[in-house]
Amino acid sequence: MAENKFYGDSATQEMRQVAEDLNIQTIWDRELMQEPHCGFGTLGICCKNCNLGPCRIDPFNPDGPKVGVCGADADVISARNLLRHITAGAGCHNDHGREITKTFLMTAKGEAQGYKIQDEQKLKVVAQEYGITIEGKSVQDIAIELGKKIFAEYGQQEGELALIQRAPKKQKELWRKLGVMPRGIDREIVEALARTNMGVDNDYRSLMRHGIKVALGDGWGGSMIATELSDILFRSPRPLSGQSNLGVFKEDEVNIGVHGHVPVLSDMIAQVASDPEVLAYAKTKGAHGIVVAGICCTALESLMRRGMPVAGNFLQQELAIITGALEMLIVDLQCVLPSLPTIASNFHTKVISTNPRAHFPGTEYIEFKEEKGYDIAKEIIKKAIDNFQNRNKAKVHIPKQSAPLVPGFTTEYVFDMLGGKTRFTYRPLNDGIIMGRIRGIAGVVGCDNPKMQSGESHVKLVKELLKNDVLVVQTGCAATACAKEELLTPEAAFKYAGKGLQEICEAVGCPPVLHLGPCVDNSRILTACCEIVKEGGLGVGLDELPIAGAAPEWMSEKAIAIGWYFVASGALVVFGTPYPLYGSKNLTHFVTKEVEEWTGGRWAFEPDPMKMAKIMIDHINAKRKALNLRPMMYQ
Ligand code: BF8
């Protein structure tokens, strides 16, 4: 294989060569076939919201149309499109949260087979935030009341969300004044769809104001609910050791991939795979054991709580099948490529779809129902075991690469980590920033994208941030990309971090890059920032903190929703490529400049990871200056 022929980690490069040799078309080939991508779409100025069109604004030709048939200009069209992107992304997270709520409520009622409430302490904290009195009530009763209240909050018509009350007073007052405090999660989503219908909201600022509202309902609503209830139901993560990359699959074992997002399925598959009866069954078929490894965010849910290995991030889902060693790939929803059944047709791999919202022609559909969760998971795993004997050994190519990592950090765990057994505090973290050992904190999150560097941008960006004493927190596929390069280990501090950050990591014994979980757990970044503000010494609002966020290789609408809830919460967010926007100068100006006057946060777009790092570091430095913090200790 020619060196650096492909972007990506070395296992990805190796497997892309295997795919090429086998003449199997992958996401990278399809991306090239789409080049150059549609110019109107890229700029966000095509509209197909009604049958007067489809219309497009033509910036390439001076005589071309500057308004659609209805009269909508580039500002209206691009803002409407953007609001719909935010809404679709938020819809995914919110629906995820709703699905967890359903399982949670069924578990509380004793109707979900194999599940139980694992974090009673957190249950009580969250219940009280929802105004539930806990004294004298059983865990089951509290959980039933909480589940019902959360369900009702999804459709709430007036008032404010319960968990957004965690935000600092400054933000809440700002959001109320701006009129962007979400009333109910679904409420804002429906209004977004209504506003973007032809002839409703025709003011780009007004459309964006509602976009902020929808996004806040995601970050401080649906995503936060998903995080909190998953912790209560599946246990709150604590640091543990994990492995990442395709090398986690084994030649002599049954290999099962779980792919998607909602841990209701993946957690049960992981649980059942260790059932002695199931393991004994695998042995009767000639396998030495069972490997359950994940892809995308569902992997990270089970990595954080069970130490389940992560086979790969978004771009590796096809490559996992191309190893020829996968008996089964079980999928639920989100980020699951429609190409998987076609890829699997070259091998013995069975692709099983399980969620009534997400059907994939060419897969076997086994609906996953909590009532029979354990039994269904067992049935699925037995099918995988039966498929072991169909594996064609000549087609097996498992790359060797598998890297260690320490995941499992949460807002709550930071208290323990820094405070030790006797104190419960964020003080050492705030002091580390105030004294200039840590410059600030950066969230590096999001997808990997064949248009960009297939995950490499994350690694370059994170290394540069560490060198400049920026503590990095990660979620999603960005975290997996960096895990594969061993950046999520305590040793990485000595290799890559500046002296100040190194000292902190050494004293605490933590990696310089903290894994907070899947994408819905970006909500942990919000709550951790609230704790930093509460601890004191770094201003009174989230917008004052020396923090920045980036999604260098984003691709999903979910990333747009996440980015917007951080901008709405006062952060700078940098994307590697812009969302469809540049066709409207006014909207571009709004998201990159004007919105800062509204929320304190803003957007920037920069594909080069080194330049991206500079934008983030400059922003962090400016925030430090505004807080009048002392210069960095070692520079
Ligand atoms: O929610 S980082 S490719 S897996 S969208 Fe998808 Fe992007 Fe990965 Fe999870 Ni998030």
Residues whose N, C-alpha, C, O or C-beta is under 5 A from the ligand:
A	BS01	BF8	C296 C297 F314 C335 G446 C447 D448 G476 C477 C519 S556 K558
